[in-house]
Amino acid sequence: MRKETLCIEGGYTPKNGEPRIIPIIQSTTFKYDTSADMGKLFDLEAEGYFYTRLQNPTNDMVAAKIAALEGGTAAMLTSSGQGATFYAVFNIAGNGDHVVASSTIYGGSYNLFNVTMRRMGVDFTFVDPDCSDEELEAAFRPNTKAVFGETIANPALIVFDIERFAAAAHAHGVPLIVDNTFATPINCRPFEWGADIVTHSTTKYMDGHDATVGGAIVDSGNFDWMAHADKFPGLCTPDESYHGITYAEKFGREKAYITKATAQLMRDLGSIPSPMNCYMLNLGLESLAVRVQRHCENAQKVAEFLQASEDVEYVTYPGLKGDAGYERAKKYMPNGTCGVISFGVKGGRQAAEEFMKHLKLAIIATHVADAHTCVLHPASSTHRQMTDEELIAGGVRPDMVRLSVGIENAEDIIEDLRQALESSRA
Ligand SMILES: *Cc1c(COP(=O)(O)O)cnc(C)c1O
C-alpha cells in the first residue's frame, strides 16, 4: 500500500463484525483463564496483553500504522515526543556511553541531552550538521553508541544530510537515530536514506489538531546489533531483569530494539500514552497525507510573499529557491518539506515583537505543525533558557519569528501577515 492508503488502512484490519476504525480499549488490565497463560506473557513466550503500562491493543494498532508509514518493522508510542527521544537514546546508551548529535536539534532534545542525560552519565558531542568530514570523524569516541539528528530542524529549518550521517554512524558500528517530526513520513522516510531508528513528536503534524501530546519510536529492523555485540550489551547479553532473555537473539533485528524498549524502559519508566489519546492520534493520521500537502502548498505561498516583502529582513524556508536547504530538500523531500517558516522582521527583536502584537488570524502559541496558523518568538519563549551563543549555534537568531502555516485559506493568512507588517512599521 502507498502512504496515502496506509494513513487510512495501516495498522488495523477489522474482521467480520468488528469495529470499522481502531477501537479504544480503555482497560488497565486483561483477563486470563490460567496463571500459566499469563506466565507465558511475562516470559515473552507468547504475545498478548496483561497490563497497559507495558502494552495496550489500541496503542499497538496506532504504532503499527506509524511503523508502516515509515517503512519500519516495529514501533512503540510514548506519552510525549520527549519520552520518545529519551527512550530512543537511553535504550542503547547509558552511564559511561557517548552520543554524537546535531547541534541544531529541537531545544527540548538539546536540554534533555545536554543537561538531564549528562546527569545520568551519558556524554554528548554536538556537531554542526554542515561540519567538515574531519570534524564529524573527530566527534566519535570508542564509547559512542549512536548518532542523532533531525530531518528538518525545529526551529532552525536546516535540512539534515541523512545519507552522510548514516554512513559516518555505520562506519563506527552505531545506528543513526532521526527525529522525523517536521517532514513526517509523507515527505521523507529516513530509512530509505540509511537511518536506523526514527522518532516523532506525534503532537505535531501526526495529531495535527492541537489535541494530543504524544511520541513514537520506529525501528527500521536494519541495524545488526549482534555484529556490534560489544557495543550493545543491553541487546546482546541476557537481561537478568527479564528472565535472562537476550533481545537480539530472541527477537532478531526486526523486533529486538522495540521489544527491549517496551519490556524494560516502559516497564520501569512508564510513560505510556492513554488509549484515548492514541485513538485521537489515529484520527489525525487518517488525514495526514492530505493535510501535509496543504500545509506545504500554503507555506510555499506565504514564504514567497514574505520574501518579496520590504518589511522582512530574511526568510528561511527549505522550499524557497536559494535557501541554504533548498538543494538538499529537493533530494530528500521532493514533494515538499513542512509548513514551518522562519523570518526576521526589519528592525530586529523589537520589531518582531511589535509585528506579532498586530496579528489577528495567526495566534501566538508554543506550538507548531497543526491546522491553525501560529507564531512564536523562540528567543523570548521556548529557547529563553539558552544563551545567545547557544541560540546561534542551534541556528536560532535572536530576532527570528517562527511561523507555522496552517491549512486555512492561504490568502487569509497572507492578508493577516500583510496588515500586521504594515501596522508595525516604525
Ligand atoms: C515538539 C518536538 C519534540 C518534543 O515533543 P513533545 O511532544 O512536545 O514532547 C521533539 N522533537 C521535535 C522536532 C519537536 O518539534
The ligand as a Gaussian input file, in Angstrom:
#p B3LYP/6-31G(d) Opt

LIG

0 1
 C        7.849000      19.193000      19.783000
 C        9.028000      18.420000      19.373000
 C        9.593000      17.442000      20.217000
 C        9.062000      17.171000      21.609000
 O        7.795000      16.635000      21.529000
 P        6.650000      16.805000      22.653000
 O        5.539000      16.010000      22.072000
 O        6.370000      18.257000      22.799000
 O        7.201000      16.199000      23.912000
 C       10.667000      16.720000      19.746000
 N       11.186000      16.954000      18.531000
 C       10.677000      17.894000      17.705000
 C       11.295000      18.114000      16.372000
 C        9.592000      18.664000      18.087000
 O        9.101000      19.588000      17.269000

